[in-house]
Amino acid sequence: MQKSSFQNNVQSFGRFLSGMVMPNIGAFIAWGLITAFFIPTGWIPNEGLASLVGPMITYLLPLLIAFSGGRLVAGIRGGVIGAVATMGVIVGSDIPMFIGAMVMGPFGGWTIKKVDQLFEGKIKSGFEMLVNNFSAGIVGGLLAILAYQIIGPIVGGLNEVLRLGVNAFVSRGLLPLASIFIEPAKILFLNNAINHGVLGPLGIQEAAETGKSIFFMLETNPGPGLGILLAYWIFAKGMVKQSAPGAIIIHFFGGIHEIYFPYVLMKPSLLLAVIGGGAGGIFTFRLFSTGLVATPSPGSIFAYLAMTPRGNYLGVFAGILVATAVSFLIASALIKRSVARGDTMEFESAQSKVREQKGKELHLDKKTKEMTAAEVDKIVFACDAGMGSSAMGAGRLRKKIEAAGLDITVVNKAVNEIPEDAQIVITHQNLTERAKNKAPHAEHISIQDFLQTPVYDQLVNRLSAEADNSAKANNRKEEAAEAKTESSSAANKEILKKENIKLGLESIKRNEAIKMAGQLLVDSGYVDQDYVDAMLDREKEMTTYIGQGVAIPHGVGAAKKKINKTGISILQFPDGVDFEGETAYLVIAIAGVGNEHLKILANLSELIEEDEAAEKLRTTDDVDYIYEKFTL
């Protein structure tokens, strides 16, 4: 059955909230542990360590959520702007500003993304970093001011509405229905304001008269949150399921209820579960005429029991149990339904399946459809800098696309420069998430090896099977056969000089091999000396080993301004050089201004495709042989 547009939008919203919250659950647990142990009413009170609690919930946790939200929209740059913008709502409010973070984080990412699009292709060479830094600073500052002036007061007004709503139910004796306001207020991290600003004073007044009060139990009941977490633990899948047991301990025994709030925020329909659980617990407390002598702080089961007067234990246990059961039953139905439909990223097993296949097979993003041949006119290979492994992969796939007669352009780009019109994006598995952030609507394919992978043939076969391309195939084969002209050969010989081919070298450490290959580029005038350092920096981020005994070290994307002209150097180590557990026998340094070096890399990909040819490249002592093979 086809999903409605509304349903798809709700699921997308849930996925986005999950993407903001789930990466930061560990931070919530850390804060919860510090709170449970070191606050004055904790297990081992410590005034110094307790001073961590306030800054963490006021600044750290909202900023982490804001950064995650901004990063989902516009990568690291979006995350930074989202965090800066969120400082405005944090400073402009006297309550933890999680809602403000969930608004300003993504909005900051969206804003800087639009600003970057305005400047795209219009910045003169050498001024990129200056423009990028100042545009980010200006945008971040303006958004922080906007957040301080507008978002903070709006959330403060929401807090006041919730306070008045709770008062209205309490004054009319409709205590179970007060959960309609109390539970959403808790999820919005307004629990302290509701508890200490409304329910606490009422409880103190009643306890002074009767010795106990139910008002101390309305917001602090651990049952609704426990039911939510149990339902996630039993019925969910993936990371959220694995994180639930730890959250249960922090929530129920540690008394830090905030730990379960993100689990509800990432699936807002679970508000029904906590409201139902809260109402069921209050009804049961009333039925047993139970109450507490003071506010249980923190709200753990142990604090609850400590504040329970004699003769009220049965009612307290019954209220917590009923609240847990009602919340669990409602949450279980909603979560099981979500699992069956695959609504959110945590409920799908796509990530674990990718890890199982270890990048050796085709991986398609389950949230985007497979592109057909009729829909595809551009395939983008992306790596960190856009001129090394991606160029190799693009060269290999381009030949297969041409041979199949498919009229599809294959290009290579840096992962941060993936064009919006890319229909299929192929990246190393370590870069796929970044690529998805840049091109969320494209079909994404993860690979581990740019050379020895079945992905290329799988993709070409899939696209070829969808259309009759026999006539095109013949034409493309003829064009490919005529492509090797004398002019391109001459250009290749300018890029690779014989003196930059060194054979029969003794094995050395990886960084020394990179420096040696880079120095050849420097000595030939291809690059400035700083480019060698950029090559080493690139290697720290991710290995440039690409398979079949070949590594292609090159600088990070920002180092292109250190390149004077396109050039390549080749070092041969018959006994190999260790590249993070892989042995490279050929170390090929690359400096590419444009695309002039792609032909040489394409030649390399063809040469090492066959084991016999690859072996000869690793062992030959004939410089002319390598020179001719690379510059054809």
N, C-alpha and C positions, 0 to 999 in steps of 0.2 A: 504494500500500500504506500502510495506516495505521501510524503510528509507535507504538512501545510507550511506556508511561509512563516506563519507565527511560531509554529513548533520549531522550525529550523532556527529562527532568530533566538528563541529561548535557549536552545541547545548551544548555540554559538556563544551566547552570553554566559552560560554556565561554564563552558570551556575556558572562556577568557578569565572569569573569576578564579577558576582552578589554577590557571597559569600564573596568576598573581600570588595566590595564597600558598599553594602546595610547596613551592621551593623554599618557603620560609618557615615551615612547620618546626624545623629544628631550632630556629631562633625562639619560637614561642615556648618550646619545651625548656630551653635553657633559662628563659625568663621565669617560667613557672617553677623550676627547681630552686632558683635563687630566692624567689618569693616565698615558697613553702618552707624553706629552711631558715631564712635569715631575718624575716620581718619580726617585729616585737612579739607577735602571737605565733610565730613559726616554731619549728622543732628545735632549732639551736639558734636562738636570737643572736644577731651580731649587728651592731649599729653601723659599723663601717661597710660591711658587705651589703646590708640592707639598702644602703644609699644607691646601689645599682638599680634597684627596682624601678624607681620613678623615671630616670632618664631612658631606660630601656623601653618602657611602654609608651613614653611620651615622644621620644625621638627615634630610637633605633628601629622598632617594629614598624611604625608607619612609613619610615623612609625605605626600609627594605621592600615593603609591599609596593610603594610608589615606584621604586627602581625597577622591580619586576614588571609592573604594568607598562611603564615607559619602554622597557626593553622589548616587550612583546610587540609593540607597535613600530619601533624604530631602532632596534638594536641597542648597543651600549650607549650610543649618543642619546637616544630617546630615554634610556634609563636615567642618565645623569640629569637631563632637563626635568624629567618627572620628579626626581628627588628634590631638586632645587625649588621647583614650583610648590611642592608639598610643604616646604619649610614655612611658606606663607600661612597655610591653614594651621600648622602646628603652633606657631607663635601667636596667631590670631584667635586662639581658643584656649580654654582652661580645662578641657577634657581630652583624653586620648583621641587623636584625629585619624582613625582608621578609614572612616567613610570619605573624608577629605583626601586621603592618600589614594583611595581607589578611584577617585574622580580625577585628581590632578596628575597622577602618574601617567595614565594613558593619554590624557589630554596634552600633557607636556610632550610626550612622544609623538603624538599626531601633529602638534604644532611645528616642532623642529623638522619633522619629515616634510611638511609642506614648504617650509622656508628653504630647506635644502633643494627641493625640486625647483624653486624659483631661480636659484643660483647655478643649477646644474648646467655644465657646459659653457658657462659665462665667466668663469674665473680665470684670469691669466696665470700661466704657468709660474710657479714659485710663490704665489699668493694664496694657495689653497689653505694652508694651515692658519694663516692670519685671518682669512675670511671665516673659516669654520669655527675658530675659537671665539671670535668676536660675535658672530651671529648667535652662537650657543649662549654666550654670556648675556647678551641683550635680551634674547627670548626668555631665558631662565629668570632673569631679574624682573622682567615685566610680568611674567606669570606668577611669580612669588607675591608681587604687590597685588595683583588681581585676586589671588587666593586669600590674602590677608584681609582685603576689603570686602569680599563677597562670600566666599565659600564658608569661612569661619562663622560669620553671623548666621548664615542659613542653618548650619548644623546646630548652633546654639538655640535657634528658634525651634528646631525639631525636638531638642531635648525638653524645652519648655512645654511643647504640645503633649509629649509623652507624660510628663509629670502631672499635667492637668488631667489627662485621661485616667491615670492611676487614681488620683484623688477622687475623681467623679465616681468610679466604681466602688472605691472603699467607702465613701460617704453614703452610698445607697445600699450597702450591704451585699453587693454582688461580687464578693471576693473571688470566686473561681473565674469569673469573666475578666478579672483584672489581668489575667495572663495574656489577654489579647494585646495589652500594652506592655506588660512587664517583659515578656519573652522577646519580642522584637527589639525592645530597648536594650536588653542585654546583648543581643547579637550585634547591635550597632556600637557595642562597647560603652554604653551609657549605664551599665549596671551599677557602678559606684554612685553615679548621680541619683539614680532612682532609689537605691538602697539607703544611702546616707542622707539624701535630701528629702525623701518622702516617707519611706517605710520605717527607717530607723527611729526618727522622732515619734512617730505614731506608736511604735513598739515600746519605746522607753516609757511613754505616758501610760500605756495599758499595763505594762509590767509593774509599774509603781503602784497600781491599784489592785491588780489581781495576782502578781507574782510570776506571770508568764504572758507571752503574747504570740499570736499567730503571725503578726506582721514581720517578725524576725525570720519567718520561714518562706515568705512569698517569693523572694528573689533568690534566696540562698539554697533552695532545694537542689541537690545534685542529681536527682532522678531524671529530669528531662535531657540533660546533657549526656548522662550515662546511657540512656536508651539510644540516642543518636550514634554514639561511638560504638556501641555494641552492634548496631545494625550495619555500620560500615565494616566492622571487623568480620562479621559473619557473611555478608552478602556482596560486598564490593570486590573489586579486583585491582591489581596493580599497586602503585605506591601508596594510595590512600588506605588500602586495606592493611598494608604493612605498617603504616604509621599509627593506626588506631590503637593497638595495645598500649603503646607508650603513653598516648594521650589519655587513655582510661586511667592509668595509674596516677598521672599528674592531676587529672580532674577529680576523681573520686576520693583518692587517699590524700593527695596533696592539697585539694581544695581550691585549685586554680581553675575556675570555670572558663576563663577566657580561652583556654586551650581548645575547647570545642567550637567556639564561635566561627573560626574559619571554615570548619566542616559544613556548617549551615550556610555560610555566605557563598560557598562555591556551588551550592544547590539550594536556591532560595525557597523552593517548595517545601523544604524540611522545616520551615517556620511553622507549618501546620502541626508537625510532630511535637515540637517543643511547646507550642501553645496548648495542644491537647494534653501533653504530659503535665505541664504546669497546672492546668485547670483540674486534672484528675488528682494531682497531689494536694492541691488546696482543698478540694471537696473532701478528701479523705481526712485531712487534718481537722477540718470542721466537724466531720462526722464523729471523730474520737475526742473532740474538744481539747486538742493538744496545743502546746505552744512551747516556746523556748524562753529562758530567763534573760538572754542577751543575744546580740548578733553573733553568729558563728563566723569567726574570721581566723584563717581562711575557711571557705565553705566546704571542708572535707567531712567525711562521715565521722571522723574522730571528734572534730570540733562540734558537730551536731550533737553527738552523744554527750559531750562535756557540758553543753548548754541545756540539756534536757532535764527538767525537774523530775523528781521521783513520781512514778506512776504514769508517766507519759511516754515511756519507751515503746510500747506497742503501737501507739498512734504515730510516733515518729517513723518507725520502721515501715509501718503500713503505708504512710503517705509517700515515702521515698520509693517503696516497691511499686506502688500503683503508678506513680509518675514515670518510673523507668519503663514499666510494662506498656503503658499507653504510648509513650514516645517511641519505644522500640517497635511496636506493631505498625504504627503509621510510617515510621522511617523505613522499616523493612519493605513495606509494599512499594514505596516510592523508589527506593534504591534498586530493588529487584527489577522493577519496570525499566529503570534507567540502564541497568546492566544488559537487559534483553535487547534494548534498542541501541546500545552503544552510544549514549548521549554525550559523555564527556571523555576527555583524553585519559583520565585515571581509570575509567571503567573499561578501557580497551587494552588488549594485550599486544598492541602493535610494537611497542618498544621492546618487550621481552622477546618477541619473535625475531626482531632485527638482530638483537644480541646473539640469539641462538644461531642464526645463519651467518654471523660474523662477517657481514658485508659481502659474502661471496655470491649472493643471488640478488635478483632484482627486488628492490623494496619500493613499494608505492605507498604514498601517504594515503591512509584510509579516509581522510576527510576531503579528498579531491578525487574526482573521477579520472580514469585512465583517458589520456588524450588519444584520439584517432588520427589517422594519417591526414584526413581532411581538415582537422583542426590545428595541426602542427605545421608551422613554417619556420620555427626557430628553436633550436636546442642549445642550451648554454651549459658549458663546463665551467665550474667555478672552483678556484682554490684561493688560498689566502692572498697571494699577490697577483694572480691572473696571468702569469707568464711562464710557469714551470710545469707542474704536473697536469694542470688543466689544459695546457697547450698540447701536451703529449696525448692526453685522452681525446681531446677534440680532433687532433690529427688522425687518430686511428678510427674514430667513429665517422669522421667526415668521409674517409675513403670507403667505408662500408655503406654509408648512406648513398654516395655517388654510384657505387657498384650496383646497388639495389634499384637505382633509377628514381629515388625519392627526391622531390624538389623541396628540400629542407635545408636551411642554413644552420651550420654548426659553428658556434663561436666560443671563445674562452674569455672569461672575465674574472676579476677579483670578486670575492664573495660579497663585498660591500658595494659592488658596482653592477650587480645583476639587474638587467633592464626589466622594466615592468611588463614588457610584451613577451617575455620568455614563457613558452608553454611547457617545456620540460627542462628541469634543472638537474644536473648530475654533479654530485660533490663527494668528497671523501666523507666517510661516516662521521668523523669528528666535526665536520663543518655543516652537516645537514640542518641542524636546528637554526644556525645563523642564516642559512640560505632560505629556510622557510619564513623567517621573519622578514627577509627582503622581498620575497616573492610568494606570498601566502596563497595565491590562487593558482600557482603552477603545480604541475605534477613533479614530485621530487623523488630522485633515485639516489640511494646511498651505495657507495662502493668502498672497498678497502684497498684494492689494487688497481691502479690506472692502466695496467698492461695485461696482466693475466686474470681476466674476469669474463664471465659469460654474459655479462649485462649487455654489452654492445650487440652481440648476435641476437640475444633475446629481444632487445628493443627493435632492431631492424626487422627481424622476422615478424614481430607483432604489427609494426606499421606497414610492412610490405603486404601482409596477408589481408589488409583491409581495403586494398585498391588494386586495380589492374595497372601495373606500371611497366609492362614489358617493353613498350615502345620507348618510354623514357629511359629505361635501363640501358638500352642499346645506345641511345644518344649520349647518356652520361658516361658510359664506358669509353666511347670514342673521344669525348672531350678530355677525360682523364688521361688517356693515352697520349694526347697532344700537349698536355700541360707542362711537360718537362722541356722547357725551352733553354736555349743557350744563355739568354739574359738572366733567367733565374739562377742558373748555375754560377754565373759570374758574380751575382749578388751574394750567393752563399759563400763564395770564396773570400769576399770582403769581410764577412761575419766571422768565419773560422780561418785562422792563419795556421800554416804548418808549424810555426814556432810555438804555437799555443797547444800543441799536442805532445804530451809527455808519456812515454811508455815504459813499462818494466820497473816501476817505482817500488821501493820497499814499503811495506805496510807501516802506517803511522796512525795516530789518533784522529778521530773524525774532525775535530775543529782544526787540527793542523792541515788536514787534507783540504778543507774548505778554504782556509787562508791561502794555501799554495795555489789553488785554482783561481781564487779571487785576485791574487797578486798578478797573475798572468794577464787578467783583464785590465788591471791598473797599468801595468807596464806597457800594454799595447794602446793605451789611451782610450779604452772603451768606457771606463768608469773612474770616478774619483776614489781616493783611498778610503773614504768613509763608507763606501758601498760594501767593502769587505766586512765591516762591523755589522752592517745591515743583514748580510748573509748569515752571520752567526746568530743574530737576533731572530731571524726567521726560523732557524733550526731549533731554537729553544721553544718556539711556539708549537711546532709540529715537524716531525722528520720529513725530509725531502726524498727519502728513499721511495722509489716508485715500483720496484719489482724487477725480476730478471737480472739482479746484480747491478742495477743502475741507480745512482742518486743524482739529482739535478739541483744542487744548492743555488739559491737566488735570494735577492733581497726582499724585504717586506714591501708592501705596496707604496708606503710613504717614501721609500728610497729611490723611486724612479727619477727624482730630480738630480740624483747623484750619477745618473747614466749619461754619458756624452753621446754614445752611439751604440747600436746593437752589436754585441759580440759574444763569443762562446769560447771556452777553453775546455780541454779534455785531458784528464789524468787517468792513467791505467795502473791499477794495483793488482798484479796477478795473484797475490795471496789475500787480497781483500782488505777492506776497512770496515770496522764495526759501526753501523748506524742503528743504534738502539735495538740490538739483537739481530739485525739483518746485515748481511755482508754485501757491501758494494765493491765491485771490481772496476767499474767506470764511474768517475766523479766528474760530472759535466756542469761547469759553472755557466750561468746564464745571466745576461744583462740585456733586456729587451726594451727599446724605446717604443717601437711599434709592433708590427707583426712579422718583421723580416726574418726572425729566427724560427718561425713556425715550420718552414719547409725542412730545415735541418732536423728539427725534433720529429717531424713526420717521417723522415728517412730513418731516424733512430728507432722509432716505434716499429717500423717494418723490419729492420735488421734484427732486432732482438726478439721478434715474435717467434722465430724458429730457434730451437735450442742450439743447433750446429753453428748458425751464424753468430748467435750471442756468445758462444764459447770462443769463437775465433777472435771476436772483438776483445775478449778478456785476456787472450794469450798472445796475440800477434805482436811481433816486434817491427812491423812494417808501417811506418808513419804514412807512407803514400797510400796504403790500402785503406786505412781509416779515413784519411783526408778525402779520397775519392768517393768512398761510400757515403760520407756525410754531406758532400757538396754536389752530388749529382743533380 
